[in-house]
Amino acid sequence: MEHFHFVRPWWFIALLPLLGLLVRWSMNVRRQNQWRDQVDEALLPHLLVGQTLKASRWPVALLSVLWLLAVTALAGPVWEKQPAPVFRGLQERVLIVDLSLSMNARDVKPSRLERIKQKLHDILDQTTDSQTALIVFSAVPYVVSPLTDDVQTIRAMLPSLSTDIVPVQGSRTSLALDKALDLLTQSKSKAGSVWLLTDSTPDTDATEAARQLAVAGHRLHVIGVGSDEGAPIPAGRGGFVKDASDNIVIAKLGIDPLRELAGAGGGVFSRTSNTDTDIERLLSADSIPTSNEVSTLERQAEVWLERGPFIVLLLLPAVALFFRRGVL
């Protein structure tokens, strides 16, 4: 009984009207008892008809007990849990974030990577009914979070995303898409979606990787971040990244290759915007799967076993007494 508590304790507020009734009844009894102080005890039986005072107490006592039991039942007394299966229809979504050095460019304020982080928060706000995974990549992809319906865990990891956390720089989009396909295959997903958030031109194998996603029944959507004019890439020691000829590298967003990549994956391409129009476009492209395409997540959850219904059974025979004529 160490776990004994009430799941709806606010129902005990309903005892206040009972308390008011008892106070009023007590005041009435006190006024009637004043006769006892003024009249000789031998004359009382002739002045008071029958045993009215004694007889009037048991309905009040019974009412109080029934009222207390009813409120206790409504409050939901519990002290024991029982396992219960939980089923939930989910659609799988894999988010892929580019962490190449070009994501530090500031043609999009405050930077391309920070804008993508903001978009990730917006995406997670609208994925309450989906299982979500997070992959980051540069030359090599890394799984930050496998498919999970706990988006708060993924949200907590977003502030730590930085181009400094990847050991090898580069931009192998194809490997990241292959890793996303592996996650969806392991979860036995039949109609998942992959969202690629990048500013990099896809490598030569990326188109084939996108087609493999489409063949498996998944969609590839692409969100491009950056401008047509581009911007220099800040270097870690100050200044900007330069090429072999000592020229400052200007990172531009290649729209056409990314749009073609999304088309090969059966999805859509959108540039980042200051509003949610880019996210809404991708969400609308993720058509609602049919019932046989949505996976079902089965879990064993523990629920409190309420004992209130058993208390209601105790009320039934006592309530029958109130049907006697004259009781109420």
C-alpha atoms as a printed R data frame, in Angstrom:
    type eleno elety resid chain resno       x      y       z
1   ATOM     1    CA   MET     A     1   0.000  0.000   0.000
2   ATOM     2    CA   GLU     A     2   3.022  2.317  -0.162
3   ATOM     3    CA   HIS     A     3   1.811  3.487  -3.583
4   ATOM     4    CA   PHE     A     4  -1.719  4.240  -2.393
5   ATOM     5    CA   HIS     A     5  -3.068  7.514  -3.777
6   ATOM     6    CA   PHE     A     6  -6.058  9.000  -5.589
7   ATOM     7    CA   VAL     A     7  -5.867  9.680  -9.307
8   ATOM     8    CA   ARG     A     8  -8.569 12.397  -9.084
9   ATOM     9    CA   PRO     A     9  -8.195 13.849  -5.577
10  ATOM    10    CA   TRP     A    10 -10.043 17.064  -6.479
11  ATOM    11    CA   TRP     A    11 -13.313 15.119  -6.143
12  ATOM    12    CA   PHE     A    12 -12.956 15.469  -2.351
13  ATOM    13    CA   ILE     A    13 -14.089 19.062  -2.791
14  ATOM    14    CA   ALA     A    14 -17.559 17.506  -3.127
15  ATOM    15    CA   LEU     A    15 -17.424 16.792   0.626
16  ATOM    16    CA   LEU     A    16 -17.886 20.497   1.356
17  ATOM    17    CA   PRO     A    17 -21.663 20.470   0.642
18  ATOM    18    CA   LEU     A    18 -21.985 17.456   2.963
19  ATOM    19    CA   LEU     A    19 -20.152 19.358   5.665
20  ATOM    20    CA   GLY     A    20 -22.591 22.233   5.238
21  ATOM    21    CA   LEU     A    21 -25.565 19.881   5.564
22  ATOM    22    CA   LEU     A    22 -24.153 18.328   8.735
23  ATOM    23    CA   VAL     A    23 -23.558 21.739  10.281
24  ATOM    24    CA   ARG     A    24 -27.115 22.807   9.512
25  ATOM    25    CA   TRP     A    25 -28.537 19.540  10.868
26  ATOM    26    CA   SER     A    26 -26.453 19.904  14.019
27  ATOM    27    CA   MET     A    27 -27.801 23.425  14.580
28  ATOM    28    CA   ASN     A    28 -31.375 22.168  14.242
29  ATOM    29    CA   VAL     A    29 -30.720 19.399  16.775
30  ATOM    30    CA   ARG     A    30 -29.201 21.904  19.161
31  ATOM    31    CA   ARG     A    31 -32.300 24.100  18.977
32  ATOM    32    CA   GLN     A    32 -34.515 21.112  19.715
33  ATOM    33    CA   ASN     A    33 -32.317 20.099  22.629
34  ATOM    34    CA   GLN     A    34 -32.951 23.457  24.263
35  ATOM    35    CA   TRP     A    35 -36.275 21.985  25.449
36  ATOM    36    CA   ARG     A    36 -34.298 19.526  27.549
37  ATOM    37    CA   ASP     A    37 -32.737 22.406  29.461
38  ATOM    38    CA   GLN     A    38 -36.079 24.092  30.172
39  ATOM    39    CA   VAL     A    39 -38.493 21.196  30.780
40  ATOM    40    CA   ASP     A    40 -38.450 18.574  33.482
41  ATOM    41    CA   GLU     A    41 -37.159 15.242  32.201
42  ATOM    42    CA   ALA     A    42 -40.322 13.436  33.347
43  ATOM    43    CA   LEU     A    43 -42.474 15.708  31.181
44  ATOM    44    CA   LEU     A    44 -40.331 15.472  28.008
45  ATOM    45    CA   PRO     A    45 -41.960 12.247  26.668
46  ATOM    46    CA   HIS     A    46 -45.330 14.012  26.755
47  ATOM    47    CA   LEU     A    47 -44.024 17.131  24.920
48  ATOM    48    CA   LEU     A    48 -41.812 15.392  22.293
49  ATOM    49    CA   VAL     A    49 -43.711 13.013  20.033
50  ATOM    50    CA   GLY     A    50 -42.057  9.575  19.987
51  ATOM    51    CA   GLN     A    51 -38.252  9.370  19.690
52  ATOM    52    CA   THR     A    52 -37.984 11.889  16.885
53  ATOM    53    CA   LEU     A    53 -34.472 12.986  17.727
54  ATOM    54    CA   LYS     A    54 -33.056  9.490  17.915
55  ATOM    55    CA   ALA     A    55 -34.924  8.321  14.820
56  ATOM    56    CA   SER     A    56 -33.768 11.255  12.701
57  ATOM    57    CA   ARG     A    57 -30.095 10.492  13.171
58  ATOM    58    CA   TRP     A    58 -29.719  7.270  11.199
59  ATOM    59    CA   PRO     A    59 -30.740  8.740   7.800
60  ATOM    60    CA   VAL     A    60 -28.213 11.540   8.317
61  ATOM    61    CA   ALA     A    61 -25.512  9.083   9.308
62  ATOM    62    CA   LEU     A    62 -26.338  6.816   6.368
63  ATOM    63    CA   LEU     A    63 -26.344  9.747   3.964
64  ATOM    64    CA   SER     A    64 -22.934 10.843   5.255
65  ATOM    65    CA   VAL     A    65 -21.443  7.376   4.806
66  ATOM    66    CA   LEU     A    66 -22.875  6.995   1.298
67  ATOM    67    CA   TRP     A    67 -21.711 10.470   0.310
68  ATOM    68    CA   LEU     A    68 -18.190  9.733   1.548
69  ATOM    69    CA   LEU     A    69 -18.057  6.392  -0.251
70  ATOM    70    CA   ALA     A    70 -19.323  7.923  -3.498
71  ATOM    71    CA   VAL     A    71 -16.746 10.723  -3.414
72  ATOM    72    CA   THR     A    72 -13.987  8.231  -2.588
73  ATOM    73    CA   ALA     A    73 -14.996  6.089  -5.574
74  ATOM    74    CA   LEU     A    74 -14.989  9.123  -7.873
75  ATOM    75    CA   ALA     A    75 -11.546 10.169  -6.587
76  ATOM    76    CA   GLY     A    76 -10.148  6.895  -7.924
77  ATOM    77    CA   PRO     A    77  -8.236  5.068  -5.169
78  ATOM    78    CA   VAL     A    78  -5.284  3.134  -6.624
79  ATOM    79    CA   TRP     A    79  -2.294  1.298  -5.223
80  ATOM    80    CA   GLU     A    80  -1.474 -1.291  -7.876
81  ATOM    81    CA   LYS     A    81  -0.435 -1.186 -11.541
82  ATOM    82    CA   GLN     A    82  -1.174 -3.638 -14.302
83  ATOM    83    CA   PRO     A    83   0.416 -3.985 -17.763
84  ATOM    84    CA   ALA     A    84  -1.656 -2.896 -20.747
85  ATOM    85    CA   PRO     A    85  -0.758 -3.005 -24.457
86  ATOM    86    CA   VAL     A    86  -0.569  0.347 -26.222
87  ATOM    87    CA   PHE     A    87  -0.958  0.565 -29.982
88  ATOM    88    CA   ARG     A    88  -0.123  3.640 -31.966
89  ATOM    89    CA   GLY     A    89  -0.037  4.199 -35.703
90  ATOM    90    CA   LEU     A    90   3.188  5.877 -36.752
91  ATOM    91    CA   GLN     A    91   4.845  7.094 -39.937
92  ATOM    92    CA   GLU     A    92   8.630  6.993 -40.065
93  ATOM    93    CA   ARG     A    93  10.640 10.086 -40.962
94  ATOM    94    CA   VAL     A    94  14.441 10.325 -41.158
95  ATOM    95    CA   LEU     A    95  16.016 13.789 -40.942
96  ATOM    96    CA   ILE     A    96  19.462 14.167 -42.538
97  ATOM    97    CA   VAL     A    97  21.501 17.263 -41.691
98  ATOM    98    CA   ASP     A    98  24.571 18.369 -43.615
99  ATOM    99    CA   LEU     A    99  27.474 19.334 -41.333
100 ATOM   100    CA   SER     A   100  30.032 20.210 -43.995
101 ATOM   101    CA   LEU     A   101  32.053 23.407 -43.497
102 ATOM   102    CA   SER     A   102  29.926 25.324 -46.013
103 ATOM   103    CA   MET     A   103  27.049 25.182 -43.522
104 ATOM   104    CA   ASN     A   104  28.887 27.903 -41.553
105 ATOM   105    CA   ALA     A   105  28.367 30.410 -44.381
106 ATOM   106    CA   ARG     A   106  26.335 33.436 -43.339
107 ATOM   107    CA   ASP     A   107  24.462 34.391 -46.462
108 ATOM   108    CA   VAL     A   108  21.465 33.132 -44.456
109 ATOM   109    CA   LYS     A   109  21.283 34.745 -41.032
110 ATOM   110    CA   PRO     A   110  22.558 33.928 -38.507
111 ATOM   111    CA   SER     A   111  24.187 31.099 -40.508
112 ATOM   112    CA   ARG     A   112  23.063 28.240 -42.703
113 ATOM   113    CA   LEU     A   113  23.458 25.711 -39.918
114 ATOM   114    CA   GLU     A   114  21.623 27.824 -37.348
115 ATOM   115    CA   ARG     A   115  18.764 28.319 -39.796
116 ATOM   116    CA   ILE     A   116  18.583 24.556 -40.289
117 ATOM   117    CA   LYS     A   117  18.446 24.059 -36.517
118 ATOM   118    CA   GLN     A   118  15.495 26.421 -36.362
119 ATOM   119    CA   LYS     A   119  13.805 24.457 -39.125
120 ATOM   120    CA   LEU     A   120  14.426 21.210 -37.258
121 ATOM   121    CA   HIS     A   121  12.614 22.601 -34.222
122 ATOM   122    CA   ASP     A   122   9.683 23.552 -36.451
123 ATOM   123    CA   ILE     A   123   9.656 20.110 -38.059
124 ATOM   124    CA   LEU     A   124   9.688 18.362 -34.694
125 ATOM   125    CA   ASP     A   125   6.766 20.507 -33.563
126 ATOM   126    CA   GLN     A   126   4.718 18.952 -36.350
127 ATOM   127    CA   THR     A   127   5.843 15.326 -36.040
128 ATOM   128    CA   THR     A   128   3.878 14.245 -32.966
129 ATOM   129    CA   ASP     A   129   2.419 11.281 -34.833
130 ATOM   130    CA   SER     A   130   5.646 10.095 -36.458
131 ATOM   131    CA   GLN     A   131   8.714  8.165 -35.532
132 ATOM   132    CA   THR     A   132  11.710 10.355 -36.237
133 ATOM   133    CA   ALA     A   133  15.422  9.653 -36.688
134 ATOM   134    CA   LEU     A   134  18.317 12.094 -37.018
135 ATOM   135    CA   ILE     A   135  21.430 11.561 -39.146
136 ATOM   136    CA   VAL     A   136  24.281 14.008 -39.651
137 ATOM   137    CA   PHE     A   137  26.889 13.690 -42.363
138 ATOM   138    CA   SER     A   138  29.930 15.188 -43.986
139 ATOM   139    CA   ALA     A   139  32.290 12.669 -45.595
140 ATOM   140    CA   VAL     A   140  30.741  9.960 -43.388
141 ATOM   141    CA   PRO     A   141  27.176  9.709 -41.990
142 ATOM   142    CA   TYR     A   142  26.499  9.313 -38.273
143 ATOM   143    CA   VAL     A   143  23.250  8.286 -36.589
144 ATOM   144    CA   VAL     A   144  22.502 10.803 -33.852
145 ATOM   145    CA   SER     A   145  19.173  9.189 -32.965
146 ATOM   146    CA   PRO     A   146  17.501  6.058 -34.339
147 ATOM   147    CA   LEU     A   147  13.795  6.062 -35.118
148 ATOM   148    CA   THR     A   148  11.885  7.109 -32.015
149 ATOM   149    CA   ASP     A   149   8.604  8.787 -31.124
150 ATOM   150    CA   ASP     A   150  10.348 10.765 -28.367
151 ATOM   151    CA   VAL     A   151  11.046 13.966 -30.281
152 ATOM   152    CA   GLN     A   152  12.120 15.714 -27.091
153 ATOM   153    CA   THR     A   153  15.244 13.560 -27.043
154 ATOM   154    CA   ILE     A   154  16.124 14.688 -30.559
155 ATOM   155    CA   ARG     A   155  15.291 18.288 -29.707
156 ATOM   156    CA   ALA     A   156  17.753 18.187 -26.805
157 ATOM   157    CA   MET     A   157  20.544 17.171 -29.197
158 ATOM   158    CA   LEU     A   158  20.070 20.012 -31.676
159 ATOM   159    CA   PRO     A   159  22.116 22.686 -29.824
160 ATOM   160    CA   SER     A   160  25.216 20.453 -30.000
161 ATOM   161    CA   LEU     A   161  25.096 20.100 -33.802
162 ATOM   162    CA   SER     A   162  28.195 21.754 -35.215
163 ATOM   163    CA   THR     A   163  30.584 21.298 -38.114
164 ATOM   164    CA   ASP     A   164  33.282 20.651 -35.504
165 ATOM   165    CA   ILE     A   165  31.778 17.378 -34.280
166 ATOM   166    CA   VAL     A   166  32.460 15.473 -37.502
167 ATOM   167    CA   PRO     A   167  36.035 14.113 -37.675
168 ATOM   168    CA   VAL     A   168  36.353 14.142 -41.486
169 ATOM   169    CA   GLN     A   169  35.102 16.943 -43.703
170 ATOM   170    CA   GLY     A   170  33.464 16.418 -47.066
171 ATOM   171    CA   SER     A   171  29.980 15.935 -48.459
172 ATOM   172    CA   ARG     A   172  28.928 12.355 -49.306
173 ATOM   173    CA   THR     A   173  25.186 12.685 -49.625
174 ATOM   174    CA   SER     A   174  24.889  9.173 -51.063
175 ATOM   175    CA   LEU     A   175  26.241  7.559 -47.891
176 ATOM   176    CA   ALA     A   176  23.786  9.506 -45.763
177 ATOM   177    CA   LEU     A   177  20.874  8.340 -47.949
178 ATOM   178    CA   ASP     A   178  22.084  4.750 -47.689
179 ATOM   179    CA   LYS     A   179  22.186  5.058 -43.903
180 ATOM   180    CA   ALA     A   180  18.621  6.411 -43.896
181 ATOM   181    CA   LEU     A   181  17.477  3.441 -45.988
182 ATOM   182    CA   ASP     A   182  19.140  1.089 -43.489
183 ATOM   183    CA   LEU     A   183  17.206  2.663 -40.591
184 ATOM   184    CA   LEU     A   184  13.897  2.413 -42.428
185 ATOM   185    CA   THR     A   185  14.602 -1.169 -43.447
186 ATOM   186    CA   GLN     A   186  15.497 -2.186 -39.894
187 ATOM   187    CA   SER     A   187  12.207 -0.716 -38.636
188 ATOM   188    CA   LYS     A   188  10.322 -2.614 -41.389
189 ATOM   189    CA   SER     A   189   8.872  0.635 -42.663
190 ATOM   190    CA   LYS     A   190   6.842  0.418 -45.855
191 ATOM   191    CA   ALA     A   191   6.143  4.094 -46.498
192 ATOM   192    CA   GLY     A   192   8.687  6.282 -44.743
193 ATOM   193    CA   SER     A   193  10.131  9.604 -45.802
194 ATOM   194    CA   VAL     A   194  13.622 11.084 -45.764
195 ATOM   195    CA   TRP     A   195  14.181 14.811 -45.367
196 ATOM   196    CA   LEU     A   196  17.604 16.027 -46.493
197 ATOM   197    CA   LEU     A   197  18.598 19.465 -45.208
198 ATOM   198    CA   THR     A   198  21.740 20.576 -47.035
199 ATOM   199    CA   ASP     A   199  23.580 23.220 -49.029
200 ATOM   200    CA   SER     A   200  25.901 20.813 -50.845
201 ATOM   201    CA   THR     A   201  25.802 19.569 -54.418
202 ATOM   202    CA   PRO     A   202  25.078 15.813 -54.302
203 ATOM   203    CA   ASP     A   203  27.862 13.430 -55.213
204 ATOM   204    CA   THR     A   204  27.585 11.195 -58.262
205 ATOM   205    CA   ASP     A   205  26.160  8.205 -56.354
206 ATOM   206    CA   ALA     A   206  23.438 10.209 -54.610
207 ATOM   207    CA   THR     A   207  20.930  9.901 -57.453
208 ATOM   208    CA   GLU     A   208  21.122  6.111 -57.384
209 ATOM   209    CA   ALA     A   209  20.736  6.132 -53.593
210 ATOM   210    CA   ALA     A   210  17.630  8.295 -53.983
211 ATOM   211    CA   ARG     A   211  16.182  5.844 -56.504
212 ATOM   212    CA   GLN     A   212  16.771  2.974 -54.091
213 ATOM   213    CA   LEU     A   213  14.727  4.842 -51.496
214 ATOM   214    CA   ALA     A   214  11.895  5.273 -53.972
215 ATOM   215    CA   VAL     A   215  12.020  1.593 -54.976
216 ATOM   216    CA   ALA     A   216  11.676  0.638 -51.291
217 ATOM   217    CA   GLY     A   217   8.521  2.775 -51.058
218 ATOM   218    CA   HIS     A   218  10.030  5.825 -49.348
219 ATOM   219    CA   ARG     A   219  10.115  9.469 -50.411
220 ATOM   220    CA   LEU     A   220  13.102 11.785 -50.445
221 ATOM   221    CA   HIS     A   221  12.447 15.477 -49.848
222 ATOM   222    CA   VAL     A   222  15.187 18.094 -49.964
223 ATOM   223    CA   ILE     A   223  15.398 21.439 -48.194
224 ATOM   224    CA   GLY     A   224  18.183 23.633 -49.575
225 ATOM   225    CA   VAL     A   225  19.712 26.372 -47.478
226 ATOM   226    CA   GLY     A   226  21.792 29.197 -48.922
227 ATOM   227    CA   SER     A   227  21.619 31.833 -51.631
228 ATOM   228    CA   ASP     A   228  22.402 31.921 -55.342
229 ATOM   229    CA   GLU     A   229  25.154 34.480 -54.735
230 ATOM   230    CA   GLY     A   230  26.703 32.400 -51.978
231 ATOM   231    CA   ALA     A   231  29.028 33.539 -49.214
232 ATOM   232    CA   PRO     A   232  32.553 32.823 -47.982
233 ATOM   233    CA   ILE     A   233  33.049 30.057 -45.453
234 ATOM   234    CA   PRO     A   234  34.421 31.214 -42.075
235 ATOM   235    CA   ALA     A   235  37.641 29.438 -41.085
236 ATOM   236    CA   GLY     A   236  38.309 28.215 -37.572
237 ATOM   237    CA   ARG     A   237  41.399 30.431 -37.109
238 ATOM   238    CA   GLY     A   238  39.751 33.562 -38.457
239 ATOM   239    CA   GLY     A   239  39.444 34.606 -42.052
240 ATOM   240    CA   PHE     A   240  37.810 32.389 -44.663
241 ATOM   241    CA   VAL     A   241  38.373 29.045 -46.291
242 ATOM   242    CA   LYS     A   242  40.586 29.255 -49.418
243 ATOM   243    CA   ASP     A   243  41.227 26.905 -52.295
244 ATOM   244    CA   ALA     A   244  44.566 25.616 -53.579
245 ATOM   245    CA   SER     A   245  45.114 28.875 -55.471
246 ATOM   246    CA   ASP     A   246  44.674 30.877 -52.273
247 ATOM   247    CA   ASN     A   247  41.324 32.230 -53.428
248 ATOM   248    CA   ILE     A   248  38.434 32.583 -50.991
249 ATOM   249    CA   VAL     A   249  35.881 29.850 -51.574
250 ATOM   250    CA   ILE     A   250  32.359 31.135 -52.211
251 ATOM   251    CA   ALA     A   251  29.762 28.510 -51.264
252 ATOM   252    CA   LYS     A   252  26.698 28.771 -53.526
253 ATOM   253    CA   LEU     A   253  23.495 26.796 -53.342
254 ATOM   254    CA   GLY     A   254  23.059 24.560 -56.377
255 ATOM   255    CA   ILE     A   255  19.293 24.367 -56.777
256 ATOM   256    CA   ASP     A   256  19.046 22.252 -59.936
257 ATOM   257    CA   PRO     A   257  21.071 19.249 -58.684
258 ATOM   258    CA   LEU     A   258  19.111 19.183 -55.427
259 ATOM   259    CA   ARG     A   259  15.772 19.427 -57.247
260 ATOM   260    CA   GLU     A   260  16.825 16.545 -59.502
261 ATOM   261    CA   LEU     A   261  17.845 14.528 -56.459
262 ATOM   262    CA   ALA     A   262  14.437 15.034 -54.842
263 ATOM   263    CA   GLY     A   263  12.759 14.058 -58.103
264 ATOM   264    CA   ALA     A   264  14.761 10.826 -58.269
265 ATOM   265    CA   GLY     A   265  13.585 10.029 -54.749
266 ATOM   266    CA   GLY     A   266   9.934 10.699 -55.555
267 ATOM   267    CA   GLY     A   267   9.815 13.791 -53.378
268 ATOM   268    CA   VAL     A   268   9.925 17.576 -53.664
269 ATOM   269    CA   PHE     A   269  12.534 20.289 -53.262
270 ATOM   270    CA   SER     A   270  12.100 23.498 -51.312
271 ATOM   271    CA   ARG     A   271  14.376 26.325 -50.276
272 ATOM   272    CA   THR     A   272  14.404 27.525 -46.705
273 ATOM   273    CA   SER     A   273  12.051 30.416 -46.052
274 ATOM   274    CA   ASN     A   274  11.479 32.807 -43.189
275 ATOM   275    CA   THR     A   275   8.069 31.224 -42.669
276 ATOM   276    CA   ASP     A   276   6.811 27.640 -42.484
277 ATOM   277    CA   THR     A   277   5.922 27.469 -46.169
278 ATOM   278    CA   ASP     A   278   8.911 25.231 -46.929
279 ATOM   279    CA   ILE     A   279   7.946 22.740 -44.203
280 ATOM   280    CA   GLU     A   280   4.273 22.851 -45.122
281 ATOM   281    CA   ARG     A   281   5.135 22.051 -48.728
282 ATOM   282    CA   LEU     A   282   7.036 18.936 -47.716
283 ATOM   283    CA   LEU     A   283   4.356 17.856 -45.254
284 ATOM   284    CA   SER     A   284   1.684 18.167 -47.910
285 ATOM   285    CA   ALA     A   285   3.842 16.066 -50.244
286 ATOM   286    CA   ASP     A   286   3.945 13.355 -47.570
287 ATOM   287    CA   SER     A   287   0.543 11.966 -48.425
288 ATOM   288    CA   ILE     A   288  -1.256 10.112 -45.664
289 ATOM   289    CA   PRO     A   289  -0.480  6.401 -46.027
290 ATOM   290    CA   THR     A   290  -3.241  3.844 -46.190
291 ATOM   291    CA   SER     A   291  -3.897  1.633 -43.185
292 ATOM   292    CA   ASN     A   292  -1.714 -1.203 -44.487
293 ATOM   293    CA   GLU     A   293   1.197  1.180 -45.069
294 ATOM   294    CA   VAL     A   294   1.317  2.608 -41.555
295 ATOM   295    CA   SER     A   295   3.304  0.632 -39.052
296 ATOM   296    CA   THR     A   296   1.855  0.022 -35.621
297 ATOM   297    CA   LEU     A   297   3.932  0.552 -32.511
298 ATOM   298    CA   GLU     A   298   3.039 -1.886 -29.750
299 ATOM   299    CA   ARG     A   299   4.223 -1.261 -26.230
300 ATOM   300    CA   GLN     A   300   3.527 -2.548 -22.773
301 ATOM   301    CA   ALA     A   301   2.493  0.388 -20.638
302 ATOM   302    CA   GLU     A   302   1.651  0.273 -16.943
303 ATOM   303    CA   VAL     A   303  -1.684  1.722 -15.892
304 ATOM   304    CA   TRP     A   304  -3.103  2.168 -12.403
305 ATOM   305    CA   LEU     A   305  -5.782 -0.352 -11.464
306 ATOM   306    CA   GLU     A   306  -8.678  1.650 -10.011
307 ATOM   307    CA   ARG     A   307 -10.674  0.244  -7.090
308 ATOM   308    CA   GLY     A   308 -13.465  2.822  -7.251
309 ATOM   309    CA   PRO     A   309 -15.937  0.496  -9.043
310 ATOM   310    CA   PHE     A   310 -15.778 -1.952  -6.117
311 ATOM   311    CA   ILE     A   311 -16.758  0.859  -3.743
312 ATOM   312    CA   VAL     A   312 -19.772  1.577  -5.926
313 ATOM   313    CA   LEU     A   313 -20.940 -2.004  -5.346
314 ATOM   314    CA   LEU     A   314 -20.980 -1.272  -1.594
315 ATOM   315    CA   LEU     A   315 -23.278  1.689  -2.229
316 ATOM   316    CA   LEU     A   316 -26.037 -0.279  -3.930
317 ATOM   317    CA   PRO     A   317 -27.642 -2.059  -0.930
318 ATOM   318    CA   ALA     A   318 -27.334  1.039   1.249
319 ATOM   319    CA   VAL     A   319 -28.925  3.291  -1.377
320 ATOM   320    CA   ALA     A   320 -31.919  0.922  -1.480
321 ATOM   321    CA   LEU     A   321 -32.755  1.966   2.089
322 ATOM   322    CA   PHE     A   322 -33.516  5.472   0.904
323 ATOM   323    CA   PHE     A   323 -36.478  4.182  -1.095
324 ATOM   324    CA   ARG     A   324 -38.400  3.663   2.144
325 ATOM   325    CA   ARG     A   325 -41.335  6.035   2.395
326 ATOM   326    CA   GLY     A   326 -40.593  9.113   4.433
327 ATOM   327    CA   VAL     A   327 -36.823  8.703   4.659
328 ATOM   328    CA   LEU     A   328 -35.988 11.551   2.306
